[in-house]
Every structure is written in C-alpha cells, then in structure tokens.
Amino acid sequence: MQSDANPVEYAQKPAQEHAPLRTDVLIVGAGPVGLFAAFEAGVVGLSCQIVDALGRVGGQCVELYPDKPIYDIPAIPSCTARELVERLMQQCRPFDVPIHLDQRVMDVVQRDDGRWTVRTEQGMVFDAAAVMLAAGNGAFLPQRLMLPEAAALEERDVLYSVPRLADFAGKDVVVAGGGDSALDWALALRKVARRLTLVHRRSGFSATASSVESMKRAVAAGEMDFVVGMIGGLKAPGGTLQSIEIKQVEGVSERAADKLVVLYGLVADLGPIAGWGLDIRGGRIEVDTSNYESSRPGIFAVGDIANYPNKQKLILSGFHEASLALRKAYSYAYPEKKRVHVHSSYDTKLAERVQASATAAN
Ligand SMILES: Cc1cc2nc3c(=O)[nH]c(=O)nc-3n(C[C@H](O)[C@H](O)[C@H](O)COP(=O)(O)OP(=O)(O)OC[C@H]3O[C@@H](n4cnc5c(N)ncnc54)[C@H](O)[C@@H]3O)c2cc1C
C-alpha cells in the first residue's frame, strides 16, 4: 500500500506483544466512524483500543476517495476525505488512544465473566468489556492476480504491497495496475530497480492527474516503461519468477521480471466476522437502534457495517450510532456505576485534556 507518501499514516505501528491487552472497549476499524467512536469513548469515560487490518487509518475515506471533497459533515462546509480523517485523529488525540494497524480481527470468545477475548490474525489478543464493530464493508484485502501459477510465487516474487524498497534493488520489476498505488509505487521503484515496467490494461488511469503526469515524464525520459496490456502468464522455472507474458492487442509479448507487484486495488471482505454468530443480513449486522447493539449483547455495530430500517451509509449517521452505542457499552464496563451525563461544554476534565494535547502539539 502507498505507505511513505501518506500524511494520514501517523498512527502507531502494530505492537508485537502477545499478552492480552485489557480495555473497556475494543474498536474494530479505524475508518471515520471508528475514530470518532474512540473520541466519544473518552468523553463517556471508557478506555479503548483500535485495531485495523490496514497499514494506515481512515477506512474508505483514505483508501477510496482521499482527495474528494465532502460537504455533509456538520459544521464543516467542505473538506477532503483525507482532511476529515486528519481532523478526527486530532480530535481523539487528547485520549491518547492506542491504534494497532495491520491487525485483522479474526475471532471472538465470550468468557464466563462476560468479557470478550478477541484475537487478530497477526497474534494480538484483547480482553474487552465490549466490542464495537466499525468495520465498514469488512477488511480491505488486495485484489489478487487470477492466474493459477501466481499462488506458489506469492509473498516472494508476486507481491500485493511493497514492504521494503531495498528488496527490489537491481531487479527487473513489473508493476501491474492503473490507480494511485500502482503509479506511486512504479515511480518510487524505478529509482532502485534495474528496469521498471508498468503494465495497465488501458492507456487511461484512475490515478490523480499529477501522478499520471509524473509517470508520463519518467517514461519519456527513459526511466521506466509503460505497456498497455494484461498479465497473461508467469514463467517461473524452478519456482523463481523469470518473466511475465503480457497480452496486448497486437499479440502476446514477454518481459523479464524478478518481481511482479500487483496493485489492482482493494476488495472488502467481512471475512471472519461473518462467523461470530451475529444476526447478519445482506452482509450487514442487524442492530437495535436504541443502542446499536447486535444480537449478541456486548457486541455493537456502527457505521456502514450496521443495518436497520432506513439505514443510510453516511459518516454522520455512523457518528450518531457510535455515540449511543458507547453509552450502552459503559454499562458492560462499569455495571456497578451509574454514568453521569455531562455535556462536553461543561466537562472540565475534557477541557484540561484538550488543552494539554493542544499545548503538546505546539
Ligand atoms: C467514493 C465515496 C464517496 C463518499 N462520499 C461520502 C460523503 O460525501 N459523505 C458521507 O457521509 N459519506 C460518504 N461516503 C461513505 C463513507 O465513506 C462511509 O459511510 C464511511 O467511510 C463509513 O465509515 P466506517 O468507519 O463505518 O467504515 P470504513 O470507512 O469502511 O472503515 C472500516 C475500517 O474497518 C477495517 N476493518 C474491517 N474489517 C476488519 C477486521 N476484521 N479487522 C480489522 N479491521 C477491519 C477496514 O480495514 C477499514 O479501515 C462515500 C463513500 C465512497 C466510496
């Protein structure tokens, strides 16, 4: 994924620990709704942790339309989707919420004491009084190359992200795709690769105009090649990629390749959450609209993943849902306490936190 260029990638890197992390609420998803839920958890008086399967925060806003303007966020007449995510990060900063990226939530088990043990595919374990699913359409996964010979080469020679530029130094590299990720990585990789070829099925791109211009300049300067076509086959004698076949209008051509980076975009997949025993219809979790709780008490669903009559997939709807869900979640974390409602404008502790956070940022 485009990592080093993105200003929204300032969240914490995933922790490598395996001991359970105890928290009042575990928020699954660092999209706009998950981030607002983290702020609201702090306001309500709950500790929380966030996990996201992606390597950066922002959900759909950052993955699908970062530079598009949004006009329907209350009191913000216009801002880009990326700016909205930056503002949400700023808003929850006073609560210093740990964000664990590259962590895909897999399974949940309710213990005898009513708390939840939640595990990620990467080995993190959480012990939470309540679970807030703000997982959008599910975890984003890379769209894979549909060639039978690709599977055996994945993770070594056929890749869906660029973990370290140094691994491509001096190699023949092919990047496949026509969006922002494909163009940005092609431009970055051309500086270390022996030869860089960008392959896209058509001559038009879905990337930002400035990236397309930079790519065309690099091709004109002989710094990289661009081929219109589709990846038709991989040749890997002895299990090591040597060349790729490109299907073009004029026939099939072959190009030397040590590494193939496929950046065809992301697909969302509800994945393991579908097996959590929740009432799921049409890929969405059915909730009670008085508190956005799912059919399993203690597990909440907010934002795009939630479903109820007349549900609108809007960011502002998700904010409202998170706010009500957290008030109910409080009763699981502190069953013995009655939550005292204070408007944020009268919350002196919140005012001190916001002030301290602003001072630290300056
Ligand atoms: C092109 C476009 C334009 C839009 N314009 C507007 C607009 O103008 N106004 C508006 O209000 N809305 C708009 N929307 C809709 C808006 O973006 C969504 O309603 C919003 O992003 C939903 O937020 P969310 O936090 O619920 O989910 P998402 O933004 O989808 O975030 C969910 C996050 O959960 C993570 N996740 C999922 N499953 C797991 C798992 N198992 N483990 C860990 N992490 C997981 C995902 O990786 C993702 O980061 C637009 C959408 C699109 C596509």
The ligand as an ORCA input file, in Angstrom:
! r2SCAN-3c Opt
* xyz 0 1
  C     -16.447      7.415     -3.304
  C     -17.184      7.586     -1.997
  C     -17.647      8.826     -1.634
  C     -18.330      9.004     -0.421
  N     -18.778     10.244     -0.072
  C     -19.406     10.421      1.115
  C     -19.870     11.708      1.517
  O     -19.737     12.699      0.797
  N     -20.499     11.827      2.740
  C     -20.682     10.745      3.569
  O     -21.219     10.917      4.663
  N     -20.252      9.510      3.197
  C     -19.626      9.317      2.007
  N     -19.206      8.070      1.639
  C     -19.478      6.937      2.543
  C     -18.495      6.945      3.722
  O     -17.164      6.953      3.261
  C     -18.752      5.718      4.592
  O     -20.080      5.822      5.083
  C     -17.763      5.688      5.761
  O     -16.438      5.526      5.304
  C     -18.107      4.541      6.699
  O     -17.187      4.607      7.738
  P     -16.863      3.335      8.639
  O     -15.855      3.809      9.639
  O     -18.138      2.739      9.087
  O     -16.217      2.253      7.655
  P     -14.938      2.295      6.703
  O     -14.595      3.662      6.284
  O     -15.229      1.289      5.646
  O     -13.763      1.742      7.639
  C     -13.819      0.421      8.118
  C     -12.428      0.001      8.571
  O     -12.547     -1.255      9.257
  C     -11.441     -2.063      8.929
  N     -11.796     -3.475      9.137
  C     -12.806     -4.147      8.563
  N     -12.812     -5.432      8.982
  C     -11.785     -5.547      9.846
  C     -11.250     -6.633     10.596
  N     -11.780     -7.877     10.562
  N     -10.151     -6.406     11.379
  C      -9.601     -5.162     11.444
  N     -10.055     -4.115     10.727
  C     -11.125     -4.312      9.950
  C     -11.175     -1.735      7.449
  O      -9.839     -2.049      7.091
  C     -11.466     -0.217      7.410
  O     -10.303      0.558      7.599
  C     -18.545      7.885      0.438
  C     -18.061      6.617      0.061
  C     -17.401      6.457     -1.138
  C     -16.891      5.092     -1.526
*
